[in-house]
């Protein structure tokens, strides 16, 4: 079931990224394509099969996992900037691009890289499962590493939630309000990843569900805003014609 | 409120004893599927009764009065107040009338063009404002159980269900059919408003009254347009960044 969820998410994300190619070539919101492309790469790296192939190519010391974390940071950073600007959420924009946001990003990155090289990372393993199983020291380090990796997306996701909730209640087109609801849900899901250490191992599937729910909410939410624009621009010329005659 | 299918069938029997449902639909221009659905659900809409009444040359107000929920419509029609009449003149017509007044432009002095037929784009809201003593909304919501914010939302959208239109007229103590005119369910004539009553009411307004009224309408229109522009700008900004 988790495999299905992973591959479905990958397919949706890759599809949206591919669908953005024409508008990207026209020069419309290029960073949006970047966000979708990075999300697609991140999902690819989070799935066992592709992860092993890519990591082997990179030397087999789980550099791919580090890459996954930074690709995720990049995607969430640009998503945060674009969303906070679009929804006129100055508070969230400052939290993400201001000194505080940069400090969080820097601190998290330093901790992550530091912990990564303190671990015995030999042997490709998706989610660093094999590394964690080596001994109690590596187990603890993997936990720290994972927590640091989840902290930044959670920070950005939470920063966006108030503005999204506001947008849902606003007098915006229905599709945009639906999108805002999905983005808010995604932000809440991302924040829930901070609680992963509290989830008992028997419920590990819950972690996957929360992760992919967050990604799906963001991807579909952004795609909905785009769809709303297409619907709107189709409606306008029609209305113009009827009043011109 | 919708009318019960049973009462509707009884009424239909009394006005067109031999007509089949298909005949009724054909002469009244109602889609057969629509009427069939309303009958199956047991909820016949007011507009169905109005359309059929017109097709059989019956006054729709009198027809509706035969149903229990609309029995308040029975009896001789009560003439509308001047405020009600003026509220059913579109803002464009009011402005044209104002421009034709000597007080505005002494040189023009030409007659304003004939009024466009009721109802106009903000007819419902203007009608309620015209009959509101400040407490009407509360009384309507108390008597019908409709929440004030839902009532306001209907007015903003220039809509009001026939049930609420009647309840509003009753709560304000004006002629019961006024709201049905403002919502476009029935015509002025069907409600028993004298011909030319709106024009006469308009002419009875002094220059000062007309100017102040036109100003109020423009101010309200300005607020609506500004809000629409703001909403539009907000959506544009979202699309500019995320579309």
Interface residues (C-beta under 8 A of the other chain):
Chain A: X28 X29 X32 X82 X83 X85 X86 X87 X88 X170 X171 X172 X173 X176 X222 X225 X226 X228 X229 X232
Chain B: X227 X231 X234 X235 X237 X238 X239 X240 X241 X242 X243
